Amino acid sequence: GNILSVDNIIINNDTSFSDDVLKARLSLETGRVDSNELEKSVQNLYALDRFETVRYHLERQGEENVLVVDVKEKSWGPNFVDFRFALEDNFESDTNFSAGVSINSTGLTDYGAELRTLFELGTDKRAQAELYLPFSADQLYFAQVLGGLEVRERDAYYRSDEPNLGEDTFTLDARYSEVIADVGIGWQPQLWGEFMLGYRYIDGEEELAGGLSELKYQRAMPYISVTLDALDNRVFPNRGGYLNMSLGYARDQLDSSEGRSIAEASVLNIEGIYAKNIGKHTVYGKAKYGTINARVGSVAIEPHELGGFLNLSGIP
């Protein structure tokens, strides 16, 4: 690319972000600027999905070469509301449905803090708030705090101890109510890479068959996680890859009528996605691997689920 000599930088900032954040994200410094690197920085700024247009040009002002950058935030932002509705039915089992709303509030600080709140009703109920808090203009280090309440309706599978009954397993309707808290410190050296050290706490209750029995459980789990994301779209990607790995050490406690039981175990989760364009077609694949601590009674805390849209569709 062309090498530009830049004596001064002017940012016409029509956004909720500070000039320092935009300069850090664009990696702008006076001196010799490579036009290809500048174009790549502009594309990185678009990747944040907060801006409608990012334009730049070089102009002569007196004795100086001045790089002028015009950044305009989305006209439908910076704060926005998303509505969602989902309905799943395979004409054999129960129908699952949900309706919800999420509210995104951005630019809460000069460094670009964001708050996302979510409310969802239906088969599953959820109320959740998540705060993203960067510590500097380059957003290299940040804190992430999440808190919420979740209620899920599921089938719990049990094995019968009675002999010669034919079917040796049976199901009961189970209702899981959980209070979840998660706090972490993160490092994001590149837009596509993130590392986090966190602590997760869950206080839950399992209620079987409308009150037949109640079990209380808690999970305390420090963890580390790595996320690498080069997909062009998270839901329907055309190219790129995604990898998320987390490793935690869970201390689970279960309180029932039979007393208290405690178990500790490592919990590993890996998810990978890859997409590639071949002519007019896209090859897309996803793989997941996960472990749970299954040594505390009959409750599977944070179980892995298959079924639903794009996860073996048609299976509940």
N, C-alpha and C positions, 0 to 999 in steps of 0.2 A: 504494500500500500504506500501512499504518499506520506512523507514526513512533513508535518505542519509545525511551523514555528509559532508558538503561542506566548504572548506577553501578558495577557490578562484573560480572565474567564468571567463572563456575566451569565447568571442563571435567572431567567424570567420564570419565577416559581409560582405557578398557579395551582398549588397543592397544599395539603395539610402537613406535609413533611418539611423539615427544616432544610435550608440550603446545604448544611453540613452533611445530612444524610444523603442527599442527591449527589453531592460531590464525591462522597465516599463510595456510593454504589456505582458511579460512572468512572471511578478511579481517575478523576481529573486533576492534573497538576500543570502549572505553567512550564514552558520549555519546549522540547521537541515531542510532538504527539504523533503517533502512528494512526493514520486514518482507519486502517483495518481494526486496530484495537479499540478505537473510539466507537466504530460501528458495532463491534461485539459488545461493548459496554452498554450501548443503547438497547440492544436486544435483551441483555440481562435485566435492564430496568423494566422492559415490557413484561418479562417473565414474572415480575412481582404481581401482575394482574391488578394494578392500582391506577394505571395511567392510560389516558385516551390517546394522546399524541406526545411524542418526544422528537423535537426537531432541533437541528443545529446548523450553524453556518459560521464561516470565518469572514470577518470584515476588518477594514483598516480604519482606525480611529486615531488621527494625528500621526504620531510616530509608532503606535502600537498595533500589533496584530491581535485582535480580540476574538475569542471563541464565544459565540452567543448560543446558549442552549435554552430553548423554550420547552417547558414541561407543563403539561396540562393534565390534571387529574380527571378521572371519568366523571362525566356530567351527571351520572346517576349515583355518585358517591359523595364523600368518602364513606358515609355510613349507608348501609342498605339492609333490606329485609328480604329473606328467602322464605317462600312457602313450599311445602311439599305434601304430597298425598300418595300413598302406596296401597295396593290391594293385591294379595296373592291367594290363589285358589287353584287346586289341582282336581277339583270335583270329587275328591274322596275324603280328605281330612278336613279339619277345621279351617275356616277362612281367617287369614291374617290381614289386618289393615292397620294403617297408621296415618295420622295427619299431624303436621307440625309446622313450627315457624322458628327461624333462627334470625338473630339480629347481630350484625357486625358493626362495631364502632371502632374506627381507625383513627390514627393521628392523635391519640390521647396525650402523648408527650412529644417534645421536639424530636426525640429519637424514633418515633413511630410505634409506640405501644398500641396494642389492639385488644379489644374485649369481644368475645363471641358468646352469646347466650342462646340457649336452645330449649324449646319446649315441645314435647311430643306426646300425643294421646293415641289410644287405640289398644291393640293387643298388648303392646309394650308401652309403658309410660316413662317419660324421662324429663327431668329439668336439670340443666347443666350450665355452668359458666366457666369460661376458660380465658385466662389473661396471659398475653405475650408481652414481656417487658424487656426490651433491649437496654443494655447498659451504656452504649456509646453510639456515635453517629454511624460507624461502619457496621453496627449490629452484629459484631463478631461474637460477643458473649451476651447471653440473655437468660432471663428466668421465665419459667412457665408454671402457672398455678391453675389447677383444675379442681372444681368441686361440684358434686351433683347428687341427685337422687334418681334411682332407676328401679322400676317394677316390671318383671318379666313373667309371662305365663308360658310354662313348658310342660312336657310330659316327662315324668321321672320314671325310669325303668328299674324294676326290682326283680330279683330271682327268688322263686318260691322254694322253700325247704321241704315241702310236702312231696313224697314220691308218687310216681305213676299218675300224674295229673295231665299228661300230654304236654300242653304248653307250660314250660317251666319258668317263663317270665311274664310279668304283667306290668301295666302302666297305671300311674296315678297322676291326676292333675296337680301340678306344683306351681306355687307362686313364690317368686324370689323378690324380696325387697332389699335394696342395698343403698347405703350411703357411701360415696366414693370420694376420696381426696387424693390428689397427686400433685407433687411439687418437684420441680427439676431445675437444674442449671445446665445450659446448653452452650455449645460452641459450633459456629457455622463458618468455617474457613472459606467455603465456596457456596454459591446459591444452590448447588445441587447436592451438597453434603452437609450432614448435621450429626453431631455427637451429643449425647445427653447422659447425665448422671442424676438419678431421681429416686424418690421414695413414694410408694403407693400404699394406701391404707383402705381397706374395705370392711365395713360393718354390715352384715347381712342377716336375713332370716329366711328360712325355707318353710313354707306352710303347705302341707299336703292335704288334698281332697277337702278343701274348705274347712280346715281346722282339725282334721284327724290327728295330726301331730305337727309340732313346731320345733324347728332346730335353729339355733342361733350360731353364727360363725363370724370369725374375724380373720383378716389377712393383713400382715405387715410385711412389706417386701421392698428392700432397696434393689435398684436395678441399674444397668447400663444399656444404652441402645445406640444403634448406628442406622442412619437413613441416607441412602443414596438414590436420588430421583432425577433421571434424565428423560422422563416421558414427556411427550408433547401434550398429552391429555391424560388425566388420571382415570377417567371412566371409560372412554373409548379411544385408546391410544392408536396412533398410526405408526409411530417409530419411537425407539428409545427403550430404556430399561429402568427398573425400580427394584430396590432391595432394602428391606427393613429387617434388622436383627436385634433382638433384645434378650438379655440374660439377667434373671433376677434370682434372689434367694428368699423364698417365701417361708414365713412362719405362720402356719394355719392353726386355728383353734376352733373346736366345735363343742358347743354346750347342748346337751340333750337330757332327757329324763334319766338316762343311764350314767350321766356324769360328764366330765370334761375330758377331751382327748386333744393332744397337740402333736403335730408332725411338721418337720422341716424338710425342704427339698429345693433343689435348683429348678427353675422354670425357664425353658428356652423356647423362643418363638422366632420363626424365620418366614418371611414372605417375599417372593420374587415374581416380577412381571416382565415380560419381554414382548416387544412388538416390532414388526418389520414390514415395510412396503415391498411387494413384489408386483410390479406393473400396476394394475388397477385394484389389486387385492392387498389385504393386510393379514399377516399371520400373527396371531395373538395367543399368548399362553400365560398361565398363572400357576404357581406352585406354593403350597403352604406346608410348614411343618411346625408342630407344637407339642409341648409336654404339659401335663398338669400334675399337681400333687394329689394323687388319688388315695392317700393313706389316712385321710381323716373321714371316718364314717362313710356315709353314702353320698355326701354332698361333693359335687365337682365344682370347686370355686373357679370362676372365670373359665368355663368350658369352651372348647372350640366347636363351632357349628358349621355344618355343611347344609346347603339347600338355599333356595331362593334365587333371585335374579343374578345371573353370571356366576353362581356357585352351585352347580348341578341343578339348574332350573327344573322345577316340577317336583322336586323332593322337598317336603316341608321341613 
